[in-house]
Amino acid sequence: MGEWYMEYEIQVNRPGLLGDISSLLGMLRVNIVTINGVEQGRRGMLLRAENDEQIERFELIASTMEMINVRKFREPKLRDILAVRHGRYIQRDADDRKTFRFVRDELGLLVDFMAELFKQEGHKLIGIRGMPRVGKTESVVAASVCANKKWIFLSSTMIKQTVRNRLMGDEFDPNNIFILDGIVTRRSNDEEHLQLVREMMNLPSIKVVEHPDMFIQHSEYSIEDFDYIIELRHDPDEEITYKIIENNGMSGNNGGFGGFGGFN
């Protein structure tokens, strides 16, 4: 039994349209797992069927229906699943496909998105951009809870400035979520902390870096090393800038951050 995602645009919105589609699916023994509006005038469906033939027959018939325009019919991607679950698509940068944009009103969607990423195994490097007090750290922690994962702060300013230089016991478990503040780590002169970050970077685990643009300065890493970049704003027009930080002198320390090794 497999799942498929179908998205269609309503051409003629008449009463009973959804009922007609549901009846057709029932006749073909295709189950509707979830249905929701995903954009203005569009609906998304997660479908489940025992074999491809049932789905292929439905796709063929649906493509001839004048009331709708089928836009997507495929195995569901993470963005499809979340769109149906939340009733909206995650905004993705048109030029940089690994950059995803959220506003503070979408924290539930953001947490759900990150939780799904956190459930995946193996190495994944995620960067989060955003101005102070927009909800970056809180979202990462909430996503860790949703994914039933333990989170470990290597550096942070969530409550007070934290710079870890060693981990204890099961804290080195690759199943944990490792979180660091790129600004705090970049400014650190603690060689033990920097060595800990190097070791963490080579673990087959999920790492989340707040302020990734500051993290990569004067290091051997680049934005291309990140698998996902998340941008969180108070509103869609907010500019994410480090001018305030630089004016406060937080970017003037270049020490101790060079010489990091590469990823496994």
Backbone as CSV, one residue per row, in Angstrom:
resi,resn,N_x,N_y,N_z,CA_x,CA_y,CA_z,C_x,C_y,C_z
1,MET,0.852,-1.199,0.000,0.000,0.000,0.000,0.885,1.245,0.000
2,GLY,0.615,2.169,-0.923,1.422,3.365,-1.036,0.598,4.625,-0.886
3,GLU,1.306,5.746,-0.730,0.638,7.039,-0.596,1.040,7.950,-1.747
4,TRP,0.121,8.823,-2.149,0.352,9.790,-3.205,-0.196,11.137,-2.767
5,TYR,0.344,12.173,-3.380,-0.144,13.530,-3.130,-0.755,14.066,-4.413
6,MET,-1.975,14.578,-4.278,-2.651,15.210,-5.413,-3.003,16.639,-5.022
7,GLU,-2.699,17.566,-5.902,-3.096,18.960,-5.683,-3.836,19.438,-6.927
8,TYR,-4.994,20.033,-6.704,-5.765,20.511,-7.849,-6.271,21.925,-7.601
9,GLU,-6.408,22.641,-8.693,-6.928,24.000,-8.678,-8.382,23.963,-9.132
10,ILE,-9.240,24.620,-8.363,-10.666,24.616,-8.681,-10.929,25.591,-9.819
11,GLN,-11.479,25.079,-10.919,-11.818,25.905,-12.070,-13.239,26.462,-11.949
12,VAL,-14.158,25.605,-11.546,-15.552,26.000,-11.340,-15.961,25.513,-9.955
13,ASN,-16.112,26.449,-9.020,-16.409,26.072,-7.639,-17.920,25.930,-7.460
14,ARG,-18.378,24.714,-7.611,-19.816,24.472,-7.485,-20.072,23.532,-6.307
15,PRO,-21.257,23.578,-5.727,-21.601,22.668,-4.625,-21.504,21.210,-5.070
16,GLY,-20.950,20.383,-4.196,-20.868,18.956,-4.498,-19.628,18.519,-5.230
17,LEU,-18.728,19.466,-5.570,-17.525,19.097,-6.322,-16.662,18.122,-5.531
18,LEU,-16.407,18.450,-4.258,-15.580,17.563,-3.434,-16.258,16.201,-3.267
19,GLY,-17.582,16.213,-3.159,-18.307,14.947,-3.045,-18.140,14.083,-4.276
20,ASP,-18.140,14.702,-5.450,-17.942,13.944,-6.693,-16.560,13.291,-6.718
21,ILE,-15.557,14.078,-6.312,-14.185,13.535,-6.298,-14.073,12.411,-5.280
22,SER,-14.671,12.610,-4.110,-14.620,11.582,-3.068,-15.324,10.311,-3.513
23,SER,-16.447,10.461,-4.192,-17.187,9.292,-4.680,-16.368,8.515,-5.706
24,LEU,-15.699,9.259,-6.593,-14.850,8.611,-7.595,-13.723,7.835,-6.925
25,LEU,-13.108,8.442,-5.922,-12.033,7.765,-5.193,-12.557,6.511,-4.510
26,GLY,-13.759,6.614,-3.938,-14.348,5.448,-3.277,-14.610,4.312,-4.242
27,MET,-15.105,4.630,-5.424,-15.375,3.604,-6.441,-14.087,2.889,-6.851
28,LEU,-12.982,3.626,-6.868,-11.695,3.052,-7.267,-10.937,2.450,-6.086
29,ARG,-11.560,2.505,-4.893,-10.955,1.978,-3.665,-9.655,2.694,-3.323
30,VAL,-9.676,3.991,-3.500,-8.567,4.848,-3.089,-9.030,5.638,-1.868
31,ASN,-8.274,5.566,-0.802,-8.652,6.219,0.448,-8.068,7.625,0.539
32,ILE,-8.845,8.555,1.087,-8.352,9.902,1.374,-7.792,9.903,2.796
33,VAL,-6.494,10.117,2.936,-5.867,10.179,4.253,-6.099,11.548,4.877
34,THR,-5.837,12.609,4.117,-6.014,13.985,4.585,-6.364,14.858,3.399
35,ILE,-7.185,15.876,3.649,-7.503,16.857,2.615,-7.567,18.228,3.254
36,ASN,-7.083,19.238,2.535,-7.102,20.595,3.071,-6.827,21.578,1.934
37,GLY,-7.249,22.813,2.134,-6.835,23.865,1.222,-5.383,24.196,1.471
38,VAL,-4.593,24.329,0.407,-3.166,24.598,0.571,-2.781,25.974,0.048
39,GLU,-3.556,26.527,-0.871,-3.364,27.877,-1.370,-4.733,28.371,-1.824
40,GLN,-4.813,29.647,-2.158,-6.082,30.202,-2.602,-6.593,29.457,-3.837
41,GLY,-7.760,28.832,-3.700,-8.350,28.126,-4.830,-7.761,26.762,-5.099
42,ARG,-6.885,26.271,-4.226,-6.270,24.960,-4.429,-6.518,24.061,-3.227
43,ARG,-6.679,22.766,-3.522,-6.795,21.762,-2.467,-5.697,20.730,-2.642
44,GLY,-5.254,20.209,-1.508,-4.278,19.122,-1.533,-4.856,17.901,-0.858
45,MET,-4.528,16.741,-1.379,-5.005,15.475,-0.824,-3.847,14.497,-0.659
46,LEU,-3.807,13.823,0.471,-2.948,12.660,0.624,-3.823,11.431,0.416
47,LEU,-3.448,10.608,-0.542,-4.244,9.442,-0.928,-3.479,8.158,-0.633
48,ARG,-4.229,7.097,-0.381,-3.608,5.801,-0.126,-4.356,4.728,-0.918
49,ALA,-3.605,3.872,-1.587,-4.202,2.800,-2.382,-3.335,1.554,-2.286
50,GLU,-3.941,0.411,-2.576,-3.214,-0.848,-2.469,-2.262,-1.065,-3.632
51,ASN,-2.564,-0.481,-4.794,-1.667,-0.680,-5.937,-1.676,0.554,-6.841
52,ASP,-0.684,0.632,-7.702,-0.515,1.787,-8.581,-1.636,1.893,-9.617
53,GLU,-2.220,0.763,-9.995,-3.250,0.785,-11.033,-4.453,1.614,-10.605
54,GLN,-4.846,1.510,-9.335,-5.977,2.290,-8.843,-5.698,3.783,-8.943
55,ILE,-4.498,4.160,-8.550,-4.110,5.573,-8.592,-4.017,6.063,-10.027
56,GLU,-3.434,5.254,-10.896,-3.284,5.649,-12.300,-4.641,5.864,-12.958
57,ARG,-5.610,5.015,-12.640,-6.954,5.180,-13.195,-7.588,6.482,-12.696
58,PHE,-7.402,6.766,-11.390,-7.965,8.002,-10.843,-7.292,9.220,-11.473
59,GLU,-5.975,9.181,-11.605,-5.252,10.312,-12.202,-5.743,10.575,-13.626
60,LEU,-5.971,9.512,-14.382,-6.437,9.654,-15.762,-7.822,10.298,-15.810
61,ILE,-8.721,9.834,-14.951,-10.077,10.385,-14.944,-10.062,11.826,-14.452
62,ALA,-9.289,12.108,-13.372,-9.246,13.456,-12.794,-8.701,14.464,-13.796
63,SER,-7.778,14.032,-14.643,-7.175,14.950,-15.617,-8.170,15.380,-16.698
64,THR,-9.284,14.662,-16.816,-10.296,15.011,-17.827,-11.454,15.816,-17.239
65,MET,-11.470,16.013,-15.931,-12.568,16.734,-15.283,-12.439,18.230,-15.539
66,GLU,-13.464,18.854,-16.071,-13.409,20.271,-16.427,-13.480,21.183,-15.213
67,MET,-13.991,20.676,-14.102,-14.161,21.514,-12.916,-12.856,21.768,-12.171
68,ILE,-11.850,20.928,-12.428,-10.588,21.071,-11.717,-9.422,20.992,-12.685
69,ASN,-8.296,21.525,-12.247,-7.044,21.434,-12.998,-6.015,20.777,-12.086
70,VAL,-5.650,19.527,-12.392,-4.689,18.799,-11.569,-3.299,19.389,-11.778
71,ARG,-2.701,19.860,-10.696,-1.396,20.522,-10.785,-0.245,19.629,-10.329
72,LYS,-0.511,18.755,-9.376,0.548,17.872,-8.877,-0.055,16.497,-8.599
73,PHE,0.685,15.481,-8.977,0.295,14.109,-8.674,1.599,13.330,-8.532
74,ARG,1.978,13.000,-7.295,3.302,12.425,-7.073,3.352,11.765,-5.701
75,GLU,4.449,11.066,-5.452,4.703,10.583,-4.106,4.882,11.811,-3.199
76,PRO,4.286,11.802,-2.013,4.303,13.014,-1.178,5.690,13.373,-0.676
77,LYS,6.019,14.654,-0.820,7.231,15.205,-0.232,6.884,15.793,1.125
78,LEU,7.912,16.128,1.897,7.671,16.695,3.222,6.855,17.964,3.135
79,ARG,7.138,18.826,2.151,6.376,20.065,2.006,4.912,19.790,1.689
80,ASP,4.634,18.726,0.937,3.256,18.357,0.630,2.511,17.936,1.895
81,ILE,3.147,17.080,2.681,2.522,16.577,3.903,2.215,17.724,4.859
82,LEU,3.170,18.647,5.021,2.966,19.768,5.938,1.935,20.749,5.390
83,ALA,1.891,20.906,4.077,0.903,21.817,3.480,-0.512,21.340,3.765
84,VAL,-0.741,20.039,3.610,-2.066,19.492,3.889,-2.363,19.546,5.387
85,ARG,-1.347,19.302,6.191,-1.541,19.300,7.646,-1.866,20.692,8.173
86,HIS,-1.222,21.728,7.612,-1.364,23.086,8.147,-2.198,24.012,7.260
87,GLY,-2.531,23.570,6.064,-3.352,24.400,5.199,-2.600,25.499,4.485
88,ARG,-1.280,25.368,4.391,-0.469,26.354,3.664,0.875,25.726,3.326
89,TYR,1.481,26.229,2.268,2.802,25.750,1.863,3.897,26.535,2.578
90,ILE,4.964,25.834,2.898,6.172,26.512,3.377,6.742,27.326,2.226
91,GLN,7.114,28.583,2.510,7.701,29.446,1.491,9.154,29.058,1.248
92,ARG,9.481,28.853,-0.020,10.827,28.419,-0.390,11.444,29.440,-1.318
93,ASP,12.724,29.738,-1.117,13.412,30.702,-1.952,13.475,30.197,-3.389
94,ALA,13.092,31.034,-4.328,13.044,30.616,-5.733,14.436,30.351,-6.295
95,ASP,15.447,31.076,-5.800,16.802,30.928,-6.329,17.634,29.928,-5.536
96,ASP,17.434,29.896,-4.221,18.175,28.973,-3.356,17.172,27.989,-2.772
97,ARG,17.088,26.808,-3.353,16.031,25.861,-3.016,16.174,25.266,-1.621
98,LYS,17.313,25.449,-0.970,17.457,24.908,0.382,17.116,25.936,1.463
99,THR,16.668,27.123,1.049,16.288,28.173,1.992,14.773,28.224,2.124
100,PHE,14.294,28.149,3.368,12.868,28.149,3.665,12.557,29.331,4.575
101,ARG,11.454,30.023,4.286,11.141,31.268,4.987,9.854,31.128,5.810
102,PHE,9.915,31.640,7.035,8.776,31.630,7.943,8.642,32.994,8.601
103,VAL,7.427,33.321,9.043,7.210,34.484,9.898,6.741,33.964,11.250
104,ARG,6.780,34.838,12.250,6.509,34.415,13.620,5.110,33.809,13.776
105,ASP,4.160,34.252,12.982,2.815,33.684,13.053,2.776,32.226,12.598
106,GLU,3.856,31.753,11.975,3.902,30.381,11.471,4.791,29.478,12.324
107,LEU,4.942,29.800,13.611,5.838,29.013,14.460,5.397,27.556,14.542
108,GLY,4.097,27.308,14.531,3.622,25.929,14.562,4.073,25.144,13.348
109,LEU,3.987,25.765,12.188,4.437,25.142,10.948,5.949,24.938,10.973
110,LEU,6.686,25.936,11.465,8.139,25.832,11.547,8.555,24.686,12.471
111,VAL,7.944,24.606,13.645,8.278,23.547,14.595,7.993,22.177,13.984
112,ASP,6.875,22.038,13.317,6.510,20.773,12.677,7.515,20.412,11.587
113,PHE,7.928,21.407,10.795,8.906,21.189,9.733,10.237,20.704,10.309
114,MET,10.743,21.394,11.330,12.011,20.993,11.912,11.914,19.639,12.603
115,ALA,10.787,19.376,13.261,10.614,18.083,13.934,10.721,16.934,12.941
116,GLU,10.142,17.110,11.746,10.239,16.070,10.726,11.685,15.887,10.269
117,LEU,12.438,16.986,10.166,13.857,16.881,9.816,14.636,16.185,10.923
118,PHE,14.299,16.504,12.176,15.016,15.933,13.318,14.782,14.427,13.435
119,LYS,13.659,13.934,12.938,13.362,12.506,13.025,14.211,11.681,12.067
120,GLN,14.809,12.348,11.083,15.633,11.644,10.114,16.992,11.329,10.721
121,GLU,17.590,10.247,10.281,18.875,9.816,10.822,20.029,10.367,10.000
122,GLY,21.201,10.394,10.634,22.412,10.781,9.934,22.712,12.264,10.007
123,HIS,23.784,12.653,9.346,24.255,14.037,9.359,23.278,14.966,8.666
124,LYS,23.026,16.090,9.304,22.240,17.149,8.695,22.649,18.459,9.367
125,LEU,23.049,19.450,8.585,23.448,20.747,9.126,22.396,21.777,8.737
126,ILE,21.779,22.378,9.755,20.670,23.303,9.556,21.057,24.664,10.122
127,GLY,20.916,25.697,9.317,21.184,27.059,9.776,19.891,27.828,9.957
128,ILE,19.843,28.681,10.981,18.659,29.500,11.233,19.069,30.962,11.313
129,ARG,18.489,31.763,10.432,18.700,33.208,10.449,17.496,33.888,11.094
130,GLY,17.754,34.987,11.783,16.653,35.748,12.373,17.167,36.768,13.354
131,MET,16.387,37.815,13.544,16.753,38.862,14.483,16.528,38.380,15.915
132,PRO,17.097,39.088,16.901,16.908,38.683,18.299,15.432,38.626,18.689
133,ARG,15.115,37.678,19.557,13.784,37.520,20.156,12.687,37.254,19.133
134,VAL,13.043,36.610,18.033,12.021,36.246,17.044,11.503,34.823,17.281
135,GLY,12.245,34.034,18.079,11.796,32.684,18.408,12.641,31.563,17.840
136,LYS,13.882,31.839,17.467,14.746,30.825,16.848,15.011,29.656,17.801
137,THR,15.599,29.975,18.959,15.995,28.920,19.887,14.784,28.171,20.418
138,GLU,13.731,28.907,20.759,12.531,28.263,21.294,11.944,27.278,20.284
139,SER,11.994,27.632,18.999,11.464,26.753,17.964,12.294,25.479,17.840
140,VAL,13.608,25.609,17.938,14.480,24.435,17.852,14.219,23.491,19.022
141,VAL,14.102,24.053,20.221,13.834,23.233,21.404,12.466,22.548,21.277
142,ALA,11.454,23.295,20.856,10.119,22.721,20.703,10.120,21.604,19.665
143,ALA,10.851,21.797,18.567,10.936,20.764,17.532,11.641,19.523,18.062
144,SER,12.649,19.709,18.897,13.343,18.566,19.505,12.394,17.761,20.379
145,VAL,11.556,18.469,21.144,10.568,17.795,21.985,9.584,17.012,21.113
146,CYS,9.100,17.637,20.046,8.139,16.973,19.149,8.750,15.729,18.508
147,ALA,10.047,15.799,18.213,10.730,14.662,17.585,11.214,13.643,18.617
148,ASN,10.944,13.923,19.897,11.381,13.047,20.994,12.897,12.886,21.008
149,LYS,13.591,13.990,20.791,15.049,13.997,20.783,15.572,14.881,21.924
150,LYS,16.716,14.511,22.452,17.389,15.317,23.472,18.190,16.414,22.784
151,TRP,18.092,17.644,23.283,18.842,18.737,22.690,20.006,19.113,23.595
152,ILE,21.121,19.451,22.960,22.349,19.807,23.676,22.817,21.163,23.171
153,PHE,22.938,22.144,24.068,23.479,23.449,23.711,24.998,23.402,23.819
154,LEU,25.679,23.668,22.708,27.131,23.831,22.742,27.496,25.283,23.022
155,SER,26.701,26.191,22.475,26.829,27.620,22.792,25.456,28.242,22.619
156,SER,25.148,29.219,23.474,23.801,29.774,23.451,23.757,31.058,24.260
157,THR,22.724,31.864,23.990,22.429,33.043,24.812,20.970,32.991,25.268
158,MET,20.376,31.793,25.296,18.949,31.676,25.571,18.596,32.217,26.956
159,ILE,19.297,31.807,27.984,19.088,32.315,29.332,20.280,33.174,29.742
160,LYS,21.453,32.630,29.631,22.695,33.374,29.812,23.688,32.816,28.805
161,GLN,24.756,33.529,28.585,25.711,33.055,27.584,26.337,31.747,28.035
162,THR,26.245,30.756,27.168,26.756,29.419,27.465,27.791,29.031,26.433
163,VAL,28.944,28.539,26.908,29.981,28.008,26.026,30.457,26.701,26.643
164,ARG,30.062,25.605,26.052,30.463,24.291,26.567,31.818,23.918,25.995
165,ASN,32.651,23.285,26.818,33.931,22.796,26.313,34.088,21.286,26.484
166,ARG,33.055,20.641,27.024,33.052,19.183,27.096,31.616,18.698,27.259
167,LEU,31.394,17.455,26.848,30.105,16.812,27.029,30.273,15.634,27.973
168,MET,29.183,15.277,28.630,29.232,14.227,29.640,28.312,13.078,29.249
169,GLY,28.736,11.849,29.568,27.883,10.677,29.424,27.291,10.527,28.039
170,ASP,25.940,10.433,27.996,25.263,10.182,26.729,25.046,11.454,25.921
171,GLU,25.631,12.574,26.342,25.460,13.810,25.580,26.113,13.728,24.202
172,PHE,27.078,12.827,24.052,27.735,12.666,22.754,26.985,11.707,21.839
173,ASP,25.794,11.297,22.241,24.992,10.382,21.442,24.620,11.051,20.113
174,PRO,24.935,10.435,18.951,24.586,11.041,17.648,23.087,11.243,17.457
175,ASN,22.273,10.615,18.292,20.830,10.772,18.182,20.346,12.091,18.769
176,ASN,21.234,12.801,19.477,20.874,14.095,20.064,20.859,15.187,19.003
177,ILE,20.211,16.304,19.343,20.225,17.500,18.492,21.217,18.482,19.098
178,PHE,22.258,18.835,18.347,23.289,19.744,18.837,23.016,21.157,18.330
179,ILE,22.963,22.100,19.260,22.586,23.477,18.934,23.726,24.403,19.321
180,LEU,24.069,25.310,18.424,25.075,26.307,18.789,24.724,27.656,18.204
181,ASP,25.148,28.684,18.880,24.978,30.060,18.432,26.239,30.452,17.673
182,GLY,26.099,30.717,16.385,27.258,30.997,15.546,28.047,32.206,15.990
183,ILE,27.374,33.201,16.565,28.066,34.403,17.015,28.903,34.103,18.249
184,VAL,28.315,33.402,19.210,29.023,33.083,20.453,30.220,32.194,20.170
185,THR,30.029,31.167,19.342,31.137,30.268,19.027,32.221,30.987,18.246
186,ARG,31.841,31.850,17.340,32.837,32.576,16.541,33.705,33.464,17.414
187,ARG,33.124,34.038,18.461,33.864,34.966,19.316,34.690,34.250,20.379
188,SER,34.492,32.946,20.519,35.135,32.229,21.608,36.633,32.069,21.378
189,ASN,37.390,32.273,22.449,38.822,32.009,22.430,39.154,30.706,23.160
190,ASP,38.104,29.991,23.567,38.288,28.754,24.317,38.579,27.624,23.337
191,GLU,39.815,27.168,23.283,40.209,26.143,22.335,39.486,24.827,22.599
192,GLU,39.179,24.551,23.875,38.451,23.323,24.173,37.034,23.370,23.596
193,HIS,36.408,24.542,23.651,35.088,24.685,23.051,35.162,24.491,21.542
194,LEU,36.142,25.092,20.917,36.277,24.976,19.466,36.577,23.546,19.051
195,GLN,37.362,22.838,19.861,37.643,21.432,19.578,36.373,20.600,19.720
196,LEU,35.536,20.938,20.698,34.266,20.239,20.865,33.372,20.452,19.641
197,VAL,33.351,21.674,19.117,32.553,21.962,17.928,33.069,21.155,16.743
198,ARG,34.392,21.029,16.615,34.961,20.234,15.521,34.488,18.782,15.619
199,GLU,34.545,18.240,16.829,34.128,16.852,17.016,32.643,16.693,16.700
200,MET,31.847,17.657,17.140,30.416,17.593,16.878,30.128,17.644,15.385
201,MET,30.873,18.474,14.657,30.656,18.606,13.221,30.931,17.307,12.475
202,ASN,31.752,16.462,13.045,32.099,15.209,12.390,31.251,14.044,12.860
203,LEU,30.319,14.303,13.763,29.390,13.262,14.177,28.299,13.094,13.116
204,PRO,27.836,11.878,12.875,26.711,11.669,11.953,25.397,12.007,12.652
205,SER,25.213,13.286,12.924,24.080,13.733,13.730,23.499,15.012,13.138
206,ILE,22.443,15.501,13.770,21.810,16.744,13.335,22.369,17.904,14.141
207,LYS,22.853,18.907,13.425,23.397,20.109,14.048,22.589,21.321,13.607
208,VAL,22.266,22.192,14.552,21.519,23.408,14.246,22.374,24.602,14.646
209,VAL,22.628,25.491,13.688,23.481,26.660,13.924,22.653,27.922,13.768
210,GLU,22.485,28.650,14.862,21.862,29.965,14.765,22.899,30.960,14.251
211,HIS,22.483,31.889,13.420,23.376,32.874,12.794,24.470,32.183,11.966
212,PRO,24.089,31.362,10.987,25.095,30.625,10.207,26.047,31.525,9.441
213,ASP,25.604,32.725,9.032,26.475,33.627,8.278,27.629,34.122,9.136
214,MET,27.396,34.279,10.419,28.468,34.673,11.322,29.353,33.475,11.659
215,PHE,28.745,32.307,11.742,29.484,31.090,12.071,30.561,30.786,11.042
216,ILE,30.257,31.010,9.767,31.194,30.611,8.714,32.338,31.608,8.532
217,GLN,32.215,32.813,9.100,33.278,33.803,8.938,34.539,33.318,9.625
218,HIS,35.661,33.426,8.930,36.971,33.055,9.453,37.025,31.568,9.831
219,SER,36.248,30.748,9.134,36.301,29.311,9.363,36.421,28.617,8.006
220,GLU,36.560,27.307,8.041,36.680,26.543,6.800,35.324,26.125,6.250
221,TYR,34.250,26.530,6.898,32.915,26.173,6.450,32.329,27.268,5.571
222,SER,31.342,26.895,4.786,30.654,27.856,3.929,29.161,27.551,3.980
223,ILE,28.364,28.463,3.453,26.917,28.256,3.422,26.570,27.009,2.604
224,GLU,27.399,26.678,1.632,27.137,25.486,0.816,27.186,24.209,1.648
225,ASP,27.843,24.238,2.798,27.912,23.053,3.658,26.593,22.776,4.372
226,PHE,25.691,23.761,4.400,24.424,23.592,5.093,23.422,22.882,4.189
227,ASP,22.687,21.956,4.801,21.661,21.224,4.063,20.365,22.028,3.978
228,TYR,20.066,22.792,5.014,18.872,23.631,5.055,19.232,24.969,5.693
229,ILE,18.645,26.028,5.151,18.725,27.343,5.772,17.294,27.796,6.056
230,ILE,17.019,28.115,7.311,15.692,28.573,7.721,15.788,30.043,8.091
231,GLU,14.880,30.843,7.555,14.816,32.266,7.895,13.520,32.531,8.637
232,LEU,13.637,33.148,9.811,12.466,33.440,10.641,12.398,34.945,10.878
233,ARG,11.262,35.545,10.529,11.076,36.988,10.648,9.823,37.302,11.459
234,HIS,9.778,38.510,12.020,8.562,38.965,12.675,7.458,39.199,11.646
235,ASP,7.846,39.700,10.460,6.901,39.911,9.370,7.659,39.709,8.059
236,PRO,6.964,39.494,6.950,7.640,39.147,5.690,8.632,40.191,5.195
237,ASP,8.447,41.470,5.568,9.310,42.533,5.048,10.506,42.833,5.952
238,GLU,10.623,42.142,7.073,11.728,42.434,7.994,13.068,42.044,7.372
239,GLU,14.048,42.917,7.520,15.405,42.634,7.033,16.205,41.963,8.142
240,ILE,16.825,40.847,7.812,17.713,40.178,8.763,19.102,40.764,8.581
241,THR,19.568,41.476,9.581,20.838,42.186,9.468,21.661,42.002,10.732
242,TYR,22.979,42.097,10.577,23.881,41.976,11.722,24.504,43.324,12.069
243,LYS,23.956,44.416,11.536,24.527,45.730,11.789,24.492,46.095,13.267
244,ILE,23.365,45.782,13.930,23.258,46.095,15.356,24.315,45.345,16.148
245,ILE,24.508,44.074,15.809,25.511,43.267,16.493,26.902,43.822,16.244
246,GLU,27.180,44.177,14.999,28.498,44.701,14.665,28.750,46.039,15.346
247,ASN,27.714,46.880,15.424,27.866,48.170,16.090,28.140,48.022,17.575
248,ASN,27.716,46.884,18.138,27.965,46.620,19.546,29.306,45.925,19.765
249,GLY,30.040,45.750,18.667,31.385,45.202,18.793,31.450,43.704,18.909
250,MET,30.363,42.994,18.584,30.351,41.540,18.761,31.051,40.812,17.637
251,SER,31.388,41.520,16.557,32.008,40.820,15.432,33.490,41.141,15.304
252,GLY,34.055,41.746,16.301,35.432,42.176,16.158,36.463,41.167,16.569
253,ASN,36.046,39.974,17.015,36.977,38.982,17.504,37.084,37.852,16.497
254,ASN,38.250,37.676,15.929,38.439,36.640,14.931,39.172,35.430,15.479
255,GLY,39.490,35.461,16.744,40.400,34.457,17.281,39.784,33.092,17.427
256,GLY,40.624,32.069,17.256,40.297,30.726,17.675,39.350,29.946,16.802
257,PHE,38.902,30.468,15.672,37.860,29.790,14.926,38.373,29.141,13.655
258,GLY,39.611,29.369,13.265,40.127,28.768,12.053,40.519,27.317,12.270
259,GLY,40.755,26.623,11.182,41.308,25.284,11.263,40.309,24.191,11.557
260,PHE,39.011,24.426,11.416,38.030,23.359,11.607,38.214,22.318,10.509
261,GLY,37.982,21.072,10.864,38.051,20.011,9.878,36.785,19.952,9.052
262,GLY,36.757,19.066,8.077,35.608,18.937,7.200,34.566,17.981,7.769
263,PHE,33.474,17.833,7.062,32.414,16.918,7.483,32.777,15.502,7.077
264,ASN,32.199,14.549,7.838,32.311,13.154,7.411,31.439,12.905,6.203
